[in-house]
């Protein structure tokens, strides 16, 4: 059987769309669909059926998947073991992360880890925009060993552990009337236009929840998919925004905006590390996992979390 078809069946059975699978593996959607059809022909019965816009497992598919999971995991372990034997002096860690953690937390962690383990190569995989409570397709498809997340995530076999809390701050233009303040509450900008992260986004939802707790629903003036664009809109005077502090000591001026600490309760987001239980990590990946969690517990590398 085609091992790629087995991996694609795993992901579709776990709730990923054919589009997501095709994006991860760099193949066409019709190619994925044809491979799944060939797999069903080889098995001799339908494994998936369409329910609305998604594919669901048939009873035969559910029975088949348990064995596919064991088979693919064993194959991956065997391939990884061969890699360790071929190059025992250095390992590879593949880390997935969202863009909002890439400008401050990831470089600091990787740099400090490489200083301690200079022969280990760290490969980074940026995840898609938006947090929907699931691990990335990179981690689900085992293209990544570990994933740094900007929210709690869950899924079959997924383990998530807290690393740190990142404060949210209010971004205003440098000439805004509040720019000289040491801190601010969201109720003070209830009548201001807001610049929000485009949906789907966990950051957007947290901002809306914080505004509701402060007694208002924000008037959305602009939306953007990334933090640099959001800061650009704020700097241009098009609105205020709630953004993560990204390791900066606030209040501070950054990227032509003024960042102010928020006094609102719950103005922070959880940053954590996720991996899939039952997939033994190679020594290099296990070392990185332990290193990140130790930094989050306030060990000798606590300073990393505060380095932009």
C-alpha positions as CSV (number, residue, x, y, z in Angstrom):
1,X,0.0,0.0,0.0
2,X,1.0,3.6,-0.6
3,X,2.3,5.0,2.8
4,X,1.3,8.5,1.8
5,X,-2.2,7.4,1.2
6,X,-2.2,5.8,4.7
7,X,-1.0,9.1,6.2
8,X,-3.6,11.1,4.3
9,X,-6.3,8.7,5.5
10,X,-5.1,9.2,9.1
11,X,-5.4,13.0,8.9
12,X,-8.8,13.0,7.1
13,X,-10.1,10.5,9.6
14,X,-8.9,12.8,12.4
15,X,-11.0,15.7,11.0
16,X,-8.6,17.5,8.6
17,X,-9.9,18.4,5.2
18,X,-8.6,17.2,1.9
19,X,-7.5,20.9,1.3
20,X,-5.5,20.9,4.5
21,X,-3.8,17.6,3.7
22,X,-2.9,18.7,0.2
23,X,-1.4,21.9,1.6
24,X,0.7,20.1,4.1
25,X,2.1,17.5,1.7
26,X,2.3,19.8,-1.3
27,X,0.1,17.7,-3.6
28,X,-3.1,18.5,-5.5
29,X,-6.5,18.0,-3.9
30,X,-7.5,15.6,-6.7
31,X,-4.3,13.7,-6.1
32,X,-5.2,13.2,-2.4
33,X,-8.8,12.1,-3.3
34,X,-7.6,9.6,-5.9
35,X,-5.1,8.1,-3.4
36,X,-7.9,7.7,-0.9
37,X,-10.0,6.0,-3.5
38,X,-7.2,3.6,-4.4
39,X,-6.8,2.8,-0.7
40,X,-10.5,2.0,-0.4
41,X,-10.2,-0.2,-3.5
42,X,-7.3,-2.1,-2.0
43,X,-9.1,-2.6,1.3
44,X,-12.3,-3.6,-0.6
45,X,-14.8,-1.4,1.1
46,X,-15.5,2.3,1.6
47,X,-13.5,3.8,4.5
48,X,-14.9,7.4,4.3
49,X,-18.2,8.9,3.5
50,X,-19.2,12.5,2.9
51,X,-21.3,14.2,5.6
52,X,-22.0,17.8,4.5
53,X,-18.7,19.4,3.7
54,X,-16.5,16.9,5.6
55,X,-15.5,13.3,5.3
56,X,-16.4,10.9,8.1
57,X,-15.2,7.4,8.8
58,X,-17.4,4.4,8.0
59,X,-17.5,1.5,10.5
60,X,-14.9,-0.2,8.4
61,X,-12.8,3.0,8.4
62,X,-12.9,3.1,12.2
63,X,-11.7,-0.5,12.5
64,X,-9.0,0.1,9.9
65,X,-7.6,3.3,11.4
66,X,-6.5,1.7,14.6
67,X,-4.2,-0.6,12.7
68,X,-3.1,2.2,10.3
69,X,-2.1,4.4,13.4
70,X,0.1,1.6,14.8
71,X,1.6,0.8,11.4
72,X,2.5,4.4,10.5
73,X,3.9,5.1,14.0
74,X,6.1,2.0,13.8
75,X,7.3,3.0,10.3
76,X,8.2,6.5,11.5
77,X,10.0,5.2,14.5
78,X,12.0,2.9,12.3
79,X,13.0,5.6,9.9
80,X,13.9,7.9,12.8
81,X,16.0,5.1,14.4
82,X,17.9,4.7,11.1
83,X,18.6,8.4,11.0
84,X,20.1,8.3,14.5
85,X,22.3,5.4,13.6
86,X,23.5,7.1,10.4
87,X,24.4,10.3,12.2
88,X,24.6,9.6,16.0
89,X,26.6,12.7,16.8
90,X,23.9,15.2,15.9
91,X,20.1,15.1,16.0
92,X,17.4,17.2,14.4
93,X,14.5,18.9,16.2
94,X,11.5,20.2,14.1
95,X,9.6,22.9,15.9
96,X,6.3,24.4,14.7
97,X,5.2,27.8,16.0
98,X,2.8,30.7,15.1
99,X,4.1,33.9,13.6
100,X,3.3,35.9,16.7
101,X,5.9,34.0,18.7
102,X,8.5,34.0,15.9
103,X,9.9,37.5,16.5
104,X,10.8,37.1,20.1
105,X,10.3,33.8,21.9
106,X,11.4,31.3,19.3
107,X,14.8,32.9,18.5
108,X,15.7,33.2,22.2
109,X,14.8,29.6,23.0
110,X,16.5,28.2,19.9
111,X,19.7,30.3,20.4
112,X,20.0,29.3,24.1
113,X,19.4,25.6,23.3
114,X,22.0,25.6,20.5
115,X,24.5,27.2,22.9
116,X,24.0,24.1,25.2
117,X,23.6,21.5,22.4
118,X,25.7,22.9,19.5
119,X,25.5,19.8,17.3
120,X,21.7,19.6,17.3
121,X,20.0,21.2,14.3
122,X,16.7,22.9,15.0
123,X,14.3,23.1,12.0
124,X,11.4,25.5,12.3
125,X,8.0,25.2,10.7
126,X,5.7,28.2,10.9
127,X,2.0,27.3,11.5
128,X,-1.0,28.8,9.7
129,X,-2.6,32.0,11.0
130,X,-5.3,31.5,13.5
131,X,-5.8,29.4,16.6
132,X,-8.7,27.0,16.6
133,X,-7.9,24.8,19.6
134,X,-6.2,22.1,17.4
135,X,-2.6,21.3,17.0
136,X,-1.1,22.3,13.6
137,X,-1.2,20.0,10.7
138,X,2.6,19.9,10.9
139,X,2.5,18.3,14.3
140,X,-0.5,16.1,13.4
141,X,1.3,14.8,10.3
142,X,4.6,14.5,12.2
143,X,6.3,17.0,10.2
144,X,7.1,18.6,13.5
145,X,8.2,17.0,16.8
146,X,7.0,19.8,19.0
147,X,4.8,22.9,18.7
148,X,4.9,26.1,20.6
149,X,1.3,27.4,20.8
150,X,-0.3,30.8,21.6
151,X,-3.3,29.0,23.2
152,X,-4.2,25.8,24.8
153,X,-4.7,23.1,22.2
154,X,-6.2,19.6,22.3
155,X,-6.6,16.5,20.1
156,X,-6.2,12.8,20.0
157,X,-3.1,11.9,22.0
158,X,-2.0,15.5,22.3
159,X,-0.2,16.6,25.4
160,X,0.0,20.4,26.1
161,X,2.0,22.0,28.9
162,X,2.1,25.6,30.0
163,X,5.3,27.5,29.4
164,X,4.5,31.1,30.2
165,X,1.8,33.8,30.3
166,X,2.3,36.6,27.7
167,X,0.7,39.9,28.7
168,X,-1.7,41.7,26.3
169,X,-1.0,45.5,25.9
170,X,-2.9,48.3,24.3
171,X,-1.3,49.7,21.1
172,X,-2.0,53.3,20.3
173,X,-0.4,55.8,17.9
174,X,2.5,57.8,19.4
175,X,0.5,61.0,19.3
176,X,-2.6,59.5,20.9
177,X,-3.9,61.3,24.0
178,X,-3.2,58.2,26.1
179,X,0.3,57.7,24.8
180,X,1.9,59.2,27.8
181,X,0.1,57.0,30.3
182,X,1.9,54.4,32.4
183,X,-1.1,52.0,32.1
184,X,-4.6,52.0,30.8
185,X,-8.0,50.1,31.2
186,X,-9.9,49.1,28.1
187,X,-13.0,51.0,29.4
188,X,-11.1,54.2,28.6
189,X,-11.0,53.4,24.9
190,X,-14.6,52.1,24.6
191,X,-15.5,54.8,22.1
192,X,-12.4,54.4,20.0
193,X,-12.2,52.4,16.7
194,X,-10.4,49.1,17.0
195,X,-8.0,47.2,14.7
196,X,-8.5,43.5,15.2
197,X,-6.9,40.3,14.0
198,X,-8.9,38.8,11.1
199,X,-10.9,35.7,11.9
200,X,-10.3,32.9,12.7
201,X,-8.1,34.0,15.5
202,X,-7.8,33.2,19.2
203,X,-6.3,36.6,19.8
204,X,-9.3,38.3,18.2
205,X,-11.7,36.3,20.4
206,X,-9.7,37.1,23.6
207,X,-9.8,40.8,22.6
208,X,-13.6,40.7,22.2
209,X,-14.0,38.9,25.5
210,X,-11.8,41.5,27.3
211,X,-13.8,44.4,25.8
212,X,-17.2,42.8,26.8
213,X,-15.8,42.3,30.3
214,X,-15.0,46.0,30.3
215,X,-18.6,46.8,29.4
216,X,-18.5,47.4,25.7
217,X,-18.4,45.9,22.2
218,X,-15.6,47.4,20.1
219,X,-16.3,49.2,16.9
220,X,-14.1,47.4,14.3
221,X,-12.4,49.8,12.0
222,X,-9.8,47.6,10.3
223,X,-8.8,43.9,10.3
224,X,-5.5,42.3,9.5
225,X,-4.0,38.8,9.5
226,X,-0.6,39.7,11.1
227,X,0.8,41.8,13.9
228,X,3.1,44.1,11.8
229,X,0.1,45.2,9.7
230,X,-2.1,45.7,12.8
231,X,0.7,47.9,14.2
232,X,0.9,49.8,10.9
233,X,-2.8,50.6,11.0
234,X,-2.5,51.8,14.6
235,X,0.5,53.9,13.8
236,X,-1.5,55.5,11.0
237,X,-4.2,56.6,13.5
238,X,-6.9,54.2,12.2
239,X,-7.6,52.8,15.6
240,X,-6.3,51.2,18.8
241,X,-5.6,47.5,19.2
242,X,-4.9,44.8,21.8
243,X,-1.7,43.0,21.0
244,X,0.7,40.6,22.8
245,X,3.7,42.3,24.5
246,X,6.1,40.0,22.6
247,X,8.7,40.1,25.3
248,X,8.9,43.9,25.5
249,X,9.0,45.7,28.9
250,X,6.1,48.1,28.7
251,X,5.2,51.0,28.4
252,X,7.4,51.2,25.4
253,X,7.5,52.7,21.9
254,X,7.7,49.9,19.2
255,X,7.2,50.0,15.5
256,X,5.8,53.6,15.5
257,X,3.2,52.6,18.2
258,X,3.0,53.2,21.9
259,X,2.4,50.0,23.9
260,X,0.7,50.4,27.3
261,X,0.1,47.8,30.0
262,X,-3.5,46.9,30.5
263,X,-5.0,46.9,33.9
264,X,-7.9,44.6,32.9
265,X,-8.1,41.2,34.6
266,X,-7.2,38.3,32.3
267,X,-5.3,40.5,29.8
268,X,-2.8,37.8,28.9
269,X,-2.6,34.6,26.8
270,X,-1.1,31.3,27.6
271,X,1.9,30.1,25.6
272,X,2.6,26.3,25.8
273,X,4.4,23.4,24.2
274,X,2.5,20.5,22.6
275,X,3.5,17.1,21.4
276,X,1.7,13.8,20.6
277,X,1.8,11.1,23.3
278,X,2.7,7.7,22.1
279,X,5.2,9.0,19.6
280,X,8.5,8.6,21.4
281,X,10.7,11.7,20.8
282,X,14.3,11.2,19.6
283,X,16.9,12.2,22.2
284,X,17.5,15.6,20.5
285,X,13.8,16.5,20.5
286,X,13.3,15.2,24.1
287,X,16.2,17.4,25.2
288,X,14.6,20.5,23.6
289,X,11.2,19.6,25.2
290,X,12.8,19.4,28.6
291,X,14.8,22.6,28.0
292,X,11.7,24.7,27.0
293,X,9.6,23.4,30.0
294,X,12.5,24.1,32.4
295,X,12.7,27.7,31.0
296,X,8.9,28.1,31.6
297,X,9.2,26.9,35.2
298,X,11.6,29.7,35.9
299,X,14.9,27.7,35.8
300,X,18.3,29.2,34.8
301,X,16.9,30.2,31.3
302,X,13.9,32.2,32.6
303,X,15.5,35.3,31.1
304,X,14.8,33.8,27.6
305,X,11.1,34.5,27.9
306,X,11.7,38.2,28.4
307,X,14.1,38.7,25.5
308,X,12.5,40.3,22.4
